[in-house]
């Protein structure tokens, strides 16, 4: 800048929605607005990509979130999660956040994430500490999943899962997500992925051959081949989350299809 001061880092945020629950989306955007207000060293722009077949968010956003510096992309139909996120890829900033529409972040989340990335210039991707609405921990860091792990976690009844608790705890890396920063988990969840902009652009964002599910696993592994990933518990969120098996047969089909694509690319691990 001409006066010698340093320009704030540019953070781009992308929220992809499909027939969104407006109460959930309102909570997400309200928390995002608060976090932006607290992140005084960031220049933030937001893009909402609506994959709904009959999008109608424009007037609602203008009425309820006129203060949010946002762009709405709509009218293209349901092109899938990864492909929708990739619509903004050419315009990503110094940092780029992929944010689910059922996430409520702490007011200091964006500021803490940016400071962590600025301090640790080796970090290409940050994942936060996540909880559900009742305070239960969500473990976003994962080891490479076996087919058995996915079947147990996604589809087995609770009494079966309890019999395999130690195995599932290991898959969810509960042993390393207790205290402090943890470096280079193999896989991180896609509800809040805070990237270094040049890294996600270089990798081409999500592989849009995944329509839904596993695109975050795939991109995590590709990021890890380029540099470091960090679990940073000073960045905190509340995540609604959901189990594919409880969403109906269409979600089970998409989950299974994407799982097959994932293993075909990265290698099958059955047990």
Secondary structure, DSSP 8 states (H G I E B T S, - for coil): -TTS----EEEEEEEEESS--HHHHHHHHHHHHHHHHH-TTEEEEEEEEE--TT---HHHHHHH-TTS-EEEE-SS----HHHHHHTTGGG--SEEEEE-TTEEE-TTHHHHHHHHHHH-TTEEEEEEEEE-TTS-EE--EE----HHHHHHHHHS-HHHHHHTHHHHHHHTTTTTSSSS-EE--SEE-SSEEEEEHHHHHHTTSS-TT-SSSSHHHHHHHHHHTTSEEEEEEEEEEEE----GGGS-HHHHHHHHHHHHHHHHHH-----
